[in-house]
Amino acid sequence: MIWDWFPIIWDLFSQVQTGFGRLGSHFWGFQTHGVLPDIVTMAKGIGNGFPMAAVVTTPEIAKSLAKRLLHFNTFGGNPMACAIGSSVLEVIKEENLQENSQEVGTYMLLKFAKLRDEFEIVGDVRGKGLMIGIEMVKDKVGCDLLFSLQLRGGARVKVGSLSYKLIHSQEESTQGQQDSAKLIRDE
């Protein structure tokens, strides 16, 4: 069993969607929980379209992995990937994209809250930064979901998740809210 090879790992956090400032208030999603994970995985945002991923861990776990695994990556550390990852981080900082996530995300939550107030079909609206969730319900009183997805293992997804690009603007948010309202009205 693979777990016999490694020390106990207490915290593993994926930052594929919640990393790189998308939540606005924090650069990493795990920071909102006040923890320091043993392993952090990240992808998508690190390459901004370039196929790239990374794993960050403690020195102890990295040493353990190096002893037990002969191969851990395909193109790890190649110069082009490193240059792209570094450039993405520079742009996030220079263009204040984390702050944009906070400002535009707050604006979007307020816009989508208007849909909740206007339409019986829109239940809860919640989120952080540019990660927004909208619950679609049959009625607000019973909170019966209009639809949900069955996942492997029996879990059910109750909230539609919207994740926006870091450069999303307030103008795009207004248009998105107006388009959403039109779709709901037309149904």
N, C-alpha and C positions, 0 to 999 in steps of 0.2 A: 504494500500500500504506500502511495506517495507520501502520506502524512507521517509515516514512520521515518522518513529520510530527513525531515526538517524540524526545527524547533517549533513550538506552538506559535501560531500566528493569531494574534488577537483581533487586529483590525485590518480589513482590506476594503479600500474605497475606490470605486470607479469614478473618475472625473471626466469621462468621455463627453457627457452633456453639461455637467455642472461646473466644469473647470474653466480656467482662463478668463475669469471676470464676468462670466455670463450671469451670475446671480447679483451682480452689482455691489452688494455690501461686502463681499469677500471674493478673493481671487480663486479660492478652492471651496467647493461645496462642503467638504468635511470641516472646514473652519467654522461653519455655522453651528456645528454640534460641539465645539470646544474640545475636540480630540486631536491627537497626533497619531495617524495610522501607522501600522507596521509596513504596509505596502499600499502604494497609490498607482493606479493604472490610468493612462490618458491616451486619447487618440482624437481624430477628427480636428479639433481646434488647434492642436499643436502644429499641424501642417497646413491649415487653411485650404484644404482641397488636395494637397499633396498626400499620398498614402503614407501615413506615418503614425507611429504609436510609441509609447514609452512606459517603462515601469520604474518607479522610484521606491527604494526600500532602505532599510537600515543596513549598516555595514555587516552586522552579524548574519542577517538573512542572506545578504548577497554572497558572503563567504560560504554559507551552507549550500546555496544554489550552485555556486561554482564547483564545489566538491562533488556534487551528486549528478549534475546535468552536463552532458558533453556538448550540447548545442542549445542555445537559448534564444537565438534570433536569426533572421535571414540576412538582413543587410545592416545590422546594427552599427551605428557610428559612422556611416559613410559620409564623406565631406558634403555632398549635396544636401542630404537630409539634415545634417547639423546646421548648415547655412540657412536652410529654409526655416527650421525651428527657431533659430536665433532671431531671424528677421521677423517672424510672426510675433515673438515676444516684444521686440522693439516697437513694432507698429501698435500693439495693444497699449504699451506705455505712452508712446509719443502722441497717439491720437486720443488718449484718455477714454478708451473703449470700455473700461470697467465703469467709469463714471457715467458714460452713455447708457450702459446697461441699467444702472440704477435709476437714472432720470427717465428714460424712455419706458422702462419696465413699470415704474410707478404710474406714469401717464397711461400706459396700456391697461393696467389693472383698473384704473378709474373709468376708462372708456368701456371695458368689458363689464364692469359693475353696472353701468347704465343699461346694458343688455339684460342683465339679471333682473333689474328693476322693471324693465319694460315687458319682458317675455316670460310667461309661465314655464316655458320649456327649459330655460336656463336656470340651473340650480346654483350651486356655489361657484364662485370665481376666486381663485387663490393663486399665489405664486410669489416668486422672488426674482427681481431683475427681469431678464428676458426668458425666464422659464415660467410659463403661465399654464394653469389648469382650469378647464371649464367643464362643469358637471351638467350633463343634459338629462333632464328628468321628465317623467310623465306628468307629474304634478309636484308642486313645492311642498304641499302639506305632507304627503306620504313619502316624499323623496325617493319614489320608485324610479330607478334609472330607466331612461329611454332605451338605452342599449348598454351592453357591457361585453367585454371580450373574455373568453375563457382562456386562461394560460395553462401551460403544462403544470401539473401538480395541483390543479384545482383552483388556483387563485383567480380572482376576477378583477379586471381593470374597470374602475368606476369613473375615472376622470380623463377627458381628452387632454392630452398634453401638447402644448405649443412651445416650441423652442425657436427663438429668432436669432438671426445673425447679429453679431456684436455691433455692426454699423447701422442697425435698424433705426429709422428716424421717427419722430413724432408724426410727421406727415403720412408716412407709411402706416403707422398705427391707426391714425384717424381713418384712412381709407379702408384698412382691414376691418375695423369696427363697423363702418358703414356697409361694407360688403357682407359682413356676417349678419347684420340686422336685415339686409335685403334678402338674404338666403332664408332666414328664419321666417320672415313675413310671407315669402313666396311659397313656403311649405304649407 
